[in-house]
Amino acid sequence: MNQSDLRKIVDDLIEAGHAESSRDPHNGRRVMVRLTPAGKTALAECNADIATTDEDFLAPLDAEERDLLGSLLRRVHSRSG
C-alpha cells in the first residue's frame, strides 16, 4: 500500500471519529494512529458481520473441507506476494 492511500484511509477514519493521530514524541517524523472508543466499537461490529458472512458462505462445507480451503487459500496467497 502506498503512503498516499494509507493517509487517505487514516484521514477517513479520523473524519468518521474512529481514529485519532498524533506525532510520536520520541520521533517527530512518525505519526501514531489509535482507534477511538467509537472506532473499537465499529471494528467489533465489522468483525461480527464478517464472522456471520463467513459462516453463511461456508455453510455447505464441513469442518475438514473448511480447513482444506483455508490451507489452499493461504498457499495461493503466500505465492502471490
Phi, psi and omega per residue, in radians:
M1 nan 2.328 -3.138
N2 -1.473 2.838 -3.023
Q3 -1.062 -0.694 -3.096
S4 -1.197 -0.634 3.083
D5 -1.154 -0.758 3.121
L6 -1.096 -0.725 3.131
R7 -1.079 -0.706 3.118
K8 -1.090 -0.756 3.128
I9 -1.097 -0.809 3.131
V10 -1.090 -0.773 3.113
D11 -1.034 -0.729 3.111
D12 -1.113 -0.711 3.109
L13 -1.136 -0.694 3.107
I14 -1.142 -0.789 3.138
E15 -1.059 -0.611 3.135
A16 -1.385 -0.119 -3.129
G17 1.455 0.256 -3.086
H18 -1.674 -0.202 -3.135
A19 -2.592 2.857 3.028
E20 -2.443 2.651 3.135
S21 -2.281 2.692 3.087
S22 -2.704 2.788 3.081
R23 -1.280 2.477 3.052
D24 -1.196 2.161 -3.107
P25 -1.158 -0.332 -3.129
H26 -1.661 -0.297 -3.130
N27 -2.582 1.691 -3.040
G28 -1.060 -0.299 3.108
R29 -1.436 -0.315 -3.082
R30 -1.591 2.387 3.061
V31 -1.896 2.260 3.105
M32 -1.735 2.357 -3.140
V33 -2.109 2.305 -3.138
R34 -2.275 2.535 3.011
L35 -1.274 2.472 3.004
T36 -1.475 2.968 3.037
P37 -0.961 -0.695 3.103
A38 -1.128 -0.635 3.105
G39 -1.160 -0.695 3.102
K40 -1.123 -0.690 3.102
T41 -1.140 -0.791 3.130
A42 -1.091 -0.693 3.116
L43 -1.123 -0.745 3.116
A44 -1.089 -0.720 3.114
E45 -1.142 -0.715 3.120
C46 -1.110 -0.769 3.116
N47 -1.089 -0.681 3.104
A48 -1.142 -0.728 3.093
D49 -1.085 -0.732 3.128
I50 -1.114 -0.760 -3.140
A51 -1.070 -0.737 3.116
T52 -1.119 -0.772 3.130
T53 -1.119 -0.769 3.096
D54 -1.015 -0.793 -3.115
E55 -1.083 -0.770 3.119
D56 -1.116 -0.772 -3.096
F57 -1.150 -0.683 -3.073
L58 -1.608 0.059 -3.085
A59 -0.911 -0.651 -3.133
P60 -1.201 -0.233 -3.086
L61 -1.715 2.470 3.027
D62 -1.453 3.092 -3.046
A63 -1.031 -0.736 -3.136
E64 -1.129 -0.722 3.118
E65 -1.161 -0.657 3.095
R66 -1.121 -0.737 3.104
D67 -1.086 -0.761 3.128
L68 -1.100 -0.795 3.115
L69 -1.034 -0.799 3.119
G70 -1.046 -0.763 3.119
S71 -1.082 -0.787 3.134
L72 -1.128 -0.738 3.129
L73 -1.136 -0.695 3.105
R74 -1.123 -0.667 3.117
R75 -1.135 -0.783 3.107
V76 -1.086 -0.782 -3.125
H77 -1.083 -0.733 -3.111
S78 -1.143 -0.447 3.121
R79 -1.475 -0.309 -3.062
S80 -1.560 -0.221 -3.073
G81 -1.796 nan nan
